[in-house]
């Protein structure tokens, strides 16, 4: 299963994944307003229609610890005929809603995410697991880029400069990760590469 969130939900991505013999679980973003509206309307209708809600698969989890409580709820449904643009998404079989409710120090926040999936009969349990696995990877990558490269402080915005800098940071991160024989973190590896030419050469040749 290929799960994509940060890249956005695009028809071309879905087609390439299916053509490659895999299934996709794609997050529905604001750049697909019609698709998003149709999915939201379906799940909101289910809130008011017990029969429709009962036809959906459901799974929930609850975690507590360190003054924090989080409840996650997931619904999946094969009712893709309710999606007006369904023919534009290759092998669209399942719609997903995931709700997260977090309570920290007495303050509760809620979030909803919607996905489309090419896998028939996707269970709510599996959908939640796949989505959470992706969140963990994304969060971990973002943390490393922010700590080692101060990505959040970057104010490069002109033209395609932001995207180009992001690509360069990912290339640099992959090179730094691939250096053998050192146990220091990525941030310290980057600093060392700035003052140690021999180490810099090892970094540049790490993937060769």
N, C-alpha and C positions, 0 to 999 in steps of 0.2 A: 504494500500500500504506500503510495506517494502522497504525503500530506504537505500542502503548501499554504502558507499564511501570508508571510511578508511580501511575496511576489504579487499578491493579488489574485483574483479569480479571472482567468482568461481562457477563451475558447481554444486558442492555439495550444496552450499548455495541456489542456485536457486531451486534445486529439493526439498529441505527441506521446503522452503517457500511455494511452490506450493502444496506440499503434505499436508501442514498444512492449506490449504484452503485460502491462501492469494495471493496477487500479488506482484511481485518484480519490483523494478527499480534499476538496478545495474550499478554502474559506471564502465566503461571499462578502465582498467589500462594497463601499459606496460607489465605486466606479462601475457597478452593475446594478443601477437603481431599479430597473424593472424586475430583474431576477430576485433581488432582495425583497422588494415589495410583495411579490407573489408568495415567497416563502414565509415571510412574516405574517401575511394575511391568513395563510393556511394554518399555522400553528396558533395564531390568536383565535381563529374560528374554533379550533379544537378545545381551547379553554372553555368555550361556551357550549360545546356539544359533547356530552359524555360518551356517546356512541363513537364519534370520530376519534376522541382521545383514547378510548379503549382499544382502537384498532392499531394504535402506534406502539412500538416497543419502547420500554422505559427502563432506565437504570439510574441509580443515585448513589453518591458516596458522601461520607462525612469525615472530616479530619479535625482534630483538636490538638492544641499544644502551644505552650509559651504564650498564653493569653490570646490565642488566635483560633478562630473556628471557621471552617470553610465547608459549605455544602454545595455539591455539584449535581445537577440534574440533566439528564440527556434523553431526548426523544428522537426516534428515527421512524421514517414512514416511506413506503414505496409509491405514494400518491403523486408521482411526477406529472401525471396528466393535468394537474392543477397549475402547472408552470407554463405560462404562455410561450416562453422561448425554449421549451425543452428540446426541440429538434435541433437547436443550434449547439447543444452540448452533447458531444459524442458519448454514447453509452450511459446516459444519465439514468440511474436506477433508484437512488435513495436520497432523501432530504434529511438534514440533521439540525436539531437545535440543542445547544448546550447553554445552560444557565449556571452562573457561579454567584454564590452569595457568601461574602466574606465579612466576618465580624472581628474587629481588632480594637481592643480597649473600649468596648461598648459601642463602637461606631460600625454600622453595617453598610456595605456597598454591594451593588448588584451589576452583573454584566451578562449580556446575551451574545452568543456567536452562532452563526448559521453556516452550514456547509452543504455542498452537493457531492455526491459520491457515485462512482461507477459500479460499485460492488452490489449485486442483488442481495436482498435479505440481510443487509448489514445490521447487526444487533446494536442496541444502544450501548451495551457494555463495551463492545469492540470499538465503536465510534469514539467513545470517551477516552479509551486507552490510546488510540491512535492520535487523537487531538492533543492529549496531555503529553505524549512522547515528543511531539513536535514542539509544543510550548517549551519543554525542558531544554531541547537543543537550541531553540531560538534565544531563550533567556540566557543560557550559558555563553553562547557566542557573543551576544550583546554585552554581557558583563566583561568578557575578556577584551573586546574591542574598546570599551569605555575606559577600563583600567589601564591597559597597555598603550592605547593610542589616543585616549581622550576624545573619542569619537563624538560624544555628546556636546563637547565644547567647540566642535568644528563649525565655522560660520560661512564656509564656502558654499555659495548658492548660484553664482552666475552660470547661465547656460547649462551644459552637462557636467560642469566641474564637480558637483556633489556626487553624482554617480561615478565619475572617473576616480575620485578620491576613495570612494567606497571599494571599488574594485582593487585599487592599489593596496589598501589596507588589508583586504582579504588575501591578496597574494603574499604580502609581507608576513601576515600571520601564519599562513601555511608553510612558508620557508622557515620561520623561527621555530615552529612546532617540529619540523623535520630534522633539526640539527641533532646529531648524535653526540653522546658523551658529555652532556651537561644536564644538571638537575635543577638549575635555577628556573624561575618563572619567566613567562613571556615578557613582562615589563623589563626585567633585569637583562634578558637576552637582547632586547632592543637597545638598551643603554650600552651594553658591552659592545654591540656591533658598531656603535658610534665612535668608540675610542680604541677598539682593538681590530686592526686591519686583518690580522690572521683569522680572527673569529668571523669578521664580516665576510671573508672569502668562503669560509665554511658554510655560512648562511646562504650565500648566493649559489653555492654548488649543492645544497642539501637535497634537491629533488632531481639532480642529474644522474 
